[in-house]
Amino acid sequence: MRQLLFALSVVAIGTACSDGVTGPEELSGVYVYHATDSAGTLLLTGTLQMVFQDDSSVTGSWGIEREPDAGGDSEVGPQIGEGTLQGRLSAEGLVLDLNPGSADNNVLLIGALVRDAGAPKLAGDWRYSAFAGEVAAGHFTATRLPSAME
């Protein structure tokens, strides 16, 4: 699985860069976030404000709410409300920590950079883990808003 994610990430990043997204300034901005469970049911929506650096690091903040129709019984971990994020985008892919500095009760976004209708898009899996291991997981997409809409 890890090899497949790596191969997809390399292809996606190469495609994104060849379509004109070449540096941190084109990637930085506000992204619309959607998270689903593993079956594709929409659980969460919100925004990720991200700043991509030349050294491949990513910093920013997030604001996420549970979808009203999703119900309250789906475990999503601490990705409801507001917080800060930290991560890295490299040839291996994207890893974002929605709870940096926390040793327990973490949500990670693990994915790749892809293109969608000309806007940078991040897509992959979210994972909620505690000391005992993975508690819940699903999929996510985050599409960058045009600068005029931020």
Secondary structure, DSSP 8 states (H G I E B T S, - for coil): -HHHHHHHHHHHHHHHHHTT--SHHHH-EEEEEEEEETT--EEEEEEEEEEE-TTSEEEEEEEEEE-GGG-S-S---S-SEEEEEEEEEETTEEEEESSTT-SSSEEEEEEEEEEETTEEEEEEEEEEEETTEEEEEEEEEEEE--GGG-
